[in-house]
Amino acid sequence: MPGWHKSSYSDREYNCVEVRETAHVADVRDSQNREHGHIRFPASEWSAFLADVRTGEL
């Protein structure tokens, strides 16, 4: 699985979300609290979420 990368929607100091993506899933975690684990989404749901964020729906 590819490595984690910081979301472009996170700021530099506090609101840090990290994501790692494959063709099938996206894992999302809080970079300030990595020990709490991550949430896994099917790739289709993650893509739909990002589309809504980009268009301002969310």
C-alpha contacts under 8 A as a table, 3 or more apart, distances in Angstrom:
res1	aa1	res2	aa2	distance
1	M	20	R	7.76
1	M	21	E	7.74
1	M	22	T	6.88
2	P	20	R	6.24
2	P	21	E	6.83
2	P	22	T	7.19
3	G	20	R	5.90
4	W	18	E	5.97
4	W	19	V	5.36
4	W	20	R	4.63
5	H	18	E	5.28
5	H	19	V	5.43
5	H	20	R	6.33
6	K	10	S	7.14
6	K	16	C	6.89
6	K	17	V	5.87
6	K	18	E	4.30
6	K	19	V	6.30
7	S	10	S	5.43
7	S	16	C	7.22
7	S	17	V	5.59
7	S	18	E	5.59
7	S	19	V	6.56
8	S	11	D	7.84
10	S	14	Y	7.87
10	S	15	N	5.23
10	S	16	C	4.93
10	S	17	V	6.12
11	D	14	Y	6.37
11	D	15	N	5.55
11	D	16	C	6.38
12	R	15	N	7.43
12	R	16	C	7.17
13	E	16	C	7.17
14	Y	32	Q	7.83
16	C	30	D	6.06
16	C	31	S	5.49
16	C	32	Q	6.77
17	V	28	V	6.88
17	V	29	R	5.80
17	V	30	D	4.85
17	V	31	S	5.66
18	E	28	V	5.76
18	E	29	R	5.39
18	E	30	D	6.28
18	E	31	S	5.95
19	V	26	A	6.70
19	V	27	D	5.57
19	V	28	V	4.63
19	V	29	R	6.61
20	R	26	A	5.72
20	R	27	D	5.34
20	R	28	V	6.84
21	E	24	H	7.77
21	E	25	V	5.92
21	E	26	A	4.36
21	E	27	D	6.45
21	E	43	A	7.76
22	T	25	V	5.41
22	T	26	A	6.39
22	T	43	A	7.49
23	A	43	A	6.45
24	H	42	P	6.05
24	H	43	A	4.98
24	H	44	S	7.85
25	V	40	R	6.64
25	V	41	F	5.59
25	V	42	P	4.52
25	V	43	A	4.43
25	V	46	W	7.88
26	A	40	R	5.70
26	A	41	F	5.22
26	A	42	P	6.36
26	A	43	A	5.77
26	A	46	W	6.54
27	D	38	H	6.11
27	D	39	I	5.54
27	D	40	R	4.41
27	D	41	F	6.34
28	V	38	H	5.34
28	V	39	I	5.26
28	V	40	R	6.45
29	R	33	N	7.77
29	R	34	R	6.49
29	R	37	G	6.52
29	R	38	H	4.49
29	R	39	I	6.49
30	D	33	N	5.35
30	D	34	R	5.91
30	D	38	H	7.58
31	S	34	R	5.35
33	N	36	H	5.80
33	N	37	G	7.93
34	R	37	G	5.74
34	R	38	H	7.62
41	F	45	E	6.38
41	F	46	W	6.07
42	P	45	E	5.43
42	P	46	W	6.36
43	A	46	W	5.06
43	A	47	S	6.09
44	S	47	S	5.19
44	S	48	A	6.26
45	E	48	A	5.07
45	E	49	F	6.16
46	W	49	F	5.07
46	W	50	L	6.23
47	S	50	L	5.17
47	S	51	A	6.16
48	A	51	A	5.10
48	A	52	D	6.32
49	F	52	D	5.20
49	F	53	V	6.31
50	L	53	V	5.03
50	L	54	R	6.13
51	A	54	R	5.16
51	A	55	T	6.30
52	D	55	T	5.26
52	D	56	G	6.11
52	D	57	E	4.88
52	D	58	L	5.83
53	V	56	G	5.17
53	V	57	E	5.89
53	V	58	L	5.10
54	R	57	E	7.63
55	T	58	L	7.94
